[in-house]
Amino acid sequence: MGCGRNNEVGGVGNDRNCVCEVVRAIKDIQDNAVDVECQPCLTNCFLEPLGDLTAPSRRRRADTRVFTLKSKDGSPFHAFYKDTDFKDHDCISVFFRVETIFDGCCATLRVLEPRDHHGKEVDLLNECGTKINLGKLCKVTDFDSTDSCITVDLSCFCAVQCIKDVYLGICD
C-alpha cells in the first residue's frame, strides 16, 4: 500500500492505496458525524465522530477534519489559495479539507488558510519565499476556509496526517 506500490500479502496483490482509503474515511466521518463514546487515540484519522480528534473529552462542534499529505519524497504537498488579504503574499498552504472523492482515488480538496492562536495568517514560506519552512508549521493552531480547491490523484501520495477537527461553517 502507498508510495505507488501494491501490497502483496500471501501472494495476493492489493491495488488499493492507503492514502485513498484514509481520505475516503475522513470524508465519511465528516459526512456522518454521530454522538458516541469518546475514543482513546487522539490523532487517528479514522477516529469518529468528527470533533474528537483534538480533545475527545471536550468534543466541539466540527465540520472539517484538517489533514496534510506527503509526497513520495517526504515533503508536504502544498497548494495555492486566493488570499483575500492583499497586504501580504502568504497564499500557500499544506492544510486541506476533503470536499469530494471520485473515480476511485481522485479527490477535490479545499485549501485551508493556516492561522496562529491569535487568528493571524501564518506565512509558511521561507525568507526567500521559495520553499516551505517546516518550522513555521508549528505556529499553525487554527484554520480558515478559502474558496480555493485543488483536484488530486490520491495515489500519488505516500502519507496522510490528520491535524485537527474544526468548525469552518462549510455547507455541503
C-alpha positions as CSV (number, residue, x, y, z in Angstrom):
1,M,0.0,0.0,0.0
2,G,1.0,3.6,-0.6
3,C,4.0,5.1,-2.3
4,G,2.9,3.7,-5.7
5,R,3.4,0.1,-4.6
6,N,0.8,-2.6,-4.3
7,N,1.0,-4.6,-1.1
8,E,1.1,-8.3,-1.5
9,V,0.0,-10.4,1.4
10,G,0.3,-14.2,1.0
11,G,0.8,-13.8,-2.8
12,V,-2.4,-11.8,-3.2
13,G,-2.0,-8.3,-4.5
14,N,-3.9,-5.3,-3.2
15,D,-4.4,-2.4,-5.6
16,R,-5.9,-0.1,-3.0
17,N,-3.9,2.9,-2.0
18,C,-3.8,3.6,1.8
19,V,-4.0,7.4,1.3
20,C,-7.1,6.9,-0.8
21,E,-8.7,4.8,1.9
22,V,-7.8,7.3,4.7
23,V,-9.1,10.3,2.7
24,R,-12.3,8.4,1.9
25,A,-12.7,7.6,5.6
26,I,-12.2,11.3,6.5
27,K,-14.9,12.2,4.0
28,D,-17.3,9.6,5.5
29,I,-16.6,10.9,9.0
30,Q,-17.2,14.5,8.0
31,D,-20.5,13.4,6.4
32,N,-21.7,11.2,9.2
33,A,-20.9,12.9,12.4
34,V,-22.6,11.0,15.2
35,D,-22.5,11.0,19.0
36,V,-20.7,8.0,20.5
37,E,-18.4,7.4,23.5
38,C,-15.0,9.1,23.4
39,Q,-12.2,7.2,21.8
40,P,-8.7,7.0,23.3
41,C,-6.5,7.7,20.2
42,L,-6.3,11.5,19.6
43,T,-4.5,11.5,16.2
44,N,-6.0,8.6,14.3
45,C,-7.6,9.7,11.0
46,F,-10.2,7.0,11.4
47,L,-11.4,8.4,14.8
48,E,-15.1,9.1,15.0
49,P,-17.2,11.1,15.5
50,L,-16.0,14.4,13.9
51,G,-14.9,16.8,16.7
52,D,-13.0,14.2,18.7
53,L,-9.6,14.4,17.0
54,T,-8.2,17.2,19.2
55,A,-9.9,16.7,22.5
56,P,-12.3,13.8,22.8
57,S,-13.3,14.7,26.4
58,R,-14.3,18.2,25.3
59,R,-16.0,17.4,22.0
60,R,-16.5,20.5,20.0
61,R,-18.8,21.3,17.0
62,A,-16.8,20.4,13.9
63,D,-17.5,20.1,10.2
64,T,-13.9,19.6,8.9
65,R,-11.1,17.2,9.6
66,V,-7.9,19.1,8.7
67,F,-5.2,17.0,7.2
68,T,-1.9,17.1,5.3
69,L,-0.5,14.9,2.5
70,K,3.1,13.9,2.0
71,S,4.6,13.3,-1.4
72,K,6.8,10.4,-2.3
73,D,10.0,12.3,-1.4
74,G,8.5,13.0,2.1
75,S,7.9,16.7,1.5
76,P,4.5,18.2,2.4
77,F,2.2,18.7,-0.5
78,H,1.2,22.3,-0.9
79,A,-1.3,24.3,-2.9
80,F,-2.0,27.9,-3.6
81,Y,-5.1,29.7,-2.5
82,K,-6.6,33.1,-3.3
83,D,-5.7,35.3,-0.4
84,T,-8.3,37.9,0.3
85,D,-5.9,40.0,2.3
86,F,-3.9,41.7,-0.4
87,K,-1.4,43.3,2.1
88,D,0.8,40.2,2.1
89,H,1.8,37.2,0.0
90,D,1.1,34.2,2.2
91,C,-1.0,32.3,-0.3
92,I,0.4,28.7,0.1
93,S,-0.9,26.1,2.4
94,V,-0.3,22.4,3.2
95,F,-3.6,22.0,5.0
96,F,-6.8,20.6,3.4
97,R,-10.4,19.6,3.8
98,V,-11.8,16.8,1.6
99,E,-14.8,18.0,-0.5
100,T,-15.5,15.1,-2.8
101,I,-14.0,11.8,-3.8
102,F,-14.5,10.4,-7.3
103,D,-13.1,7.9,-9.9
104,G,-11.9,5.6,-7.1
105,C,-8.9,7.6,-5.9
106,C,-9.3,11.2,-7.0
107,A,-10.4,14.0,-4.7
108,T,-11.3,17.6,-4.7
109,L,-9.6,19.3,-1.7
110,R,-10.4,22.7,-0.2
111,V,-7.2,24.6,0.6
112,L,-7.3,25.9,4.2
113,E,-5.6,29.1,5.3
114,P,-3.2,28.5,8.2
115,R,-3.6,30.7,11.2
116,D,-1.9,31.1,14.6
117,H,-3.5,31.2,18.0
118,H,-4.2,34.9,17.6
119,G,-6.1,34.4,14.4
120,K,-3.3,35.9,12.2
121,E,-2.3,34.3,8.9
122,V,0.8,32.2,9.1
123,D,3.1,32.6,6.1
124,L,4.6,29.1,5.6
125,L,7.3,30.2,3.1
126,N,11.0,30.7,4.0
127,E,12.5,34.2,4.0
128,C,13.2,34.0,0.2
129,G,9.7,32.9,-0.5
130,T,10.8,29.8,-2.4
131,K,10.3,26.8,-0.1
132,I,8.0,25.8,2.8
133,N,9.6,26.5,6.2
134,L,8.8,23.4,8.2
135,G,9.5,25.3,11.5
136,K,6.6,27.7,10.7
137,L,4.2,24.7,10.6
138,C,4.4,24.6,14.4
139,K,2.9,28.1,14.7
140,V,-0.3,26.9,13.0
141,T,-3.0,26.3,15.5
142,D,-6.1,27.3,13.6
143,F,-7.5,27.3,10.1
144,D,-9.8,29.4,7.9
145,S,-11.7,28.3,4.9
146,T,-10.8,29.6,1.4
147,D,-12.6,29.5,-1.9
148,S,-9.7,27.7,-3.5
149,C,-9.9,24.0,-4.3
150,I,-7.5,21.6,-6.0
151,T,-8.2,18.2,-7.6
152,V,-5.6,15.5,-6.9
153,D,-4.9,11.9,-7.6
154,L,-4.6,10.4,-4.1
155,S,-2.5,7.5,-5.4
156,C,0.4,10.0,-5.9
157,F,0.9,10.4,-2.1
158,C,2.6,8.3,0.5
159,A,1.2,9.6,3.7
160,V,-1.7,11.5,5.2
161,Q,-1.7,13.1,8.6
162,C,-4.8,14.3,10.4
163,I,-4.2,17.5,12.3
164,K,-7.4,18.8,14.0
165,D,-11.2,18.8,13.8
166,V,-12.5,22.3,13.4
167,Y,-15.7,24.1,12.5
168,L,-15.4,26.3,9.4
169,G,-19.1,26.7,8.6
170,I,-18.8,25.0,5.2
171,C,-22.1,23.9,3.6
172,D,-22.2,20.5,1.9
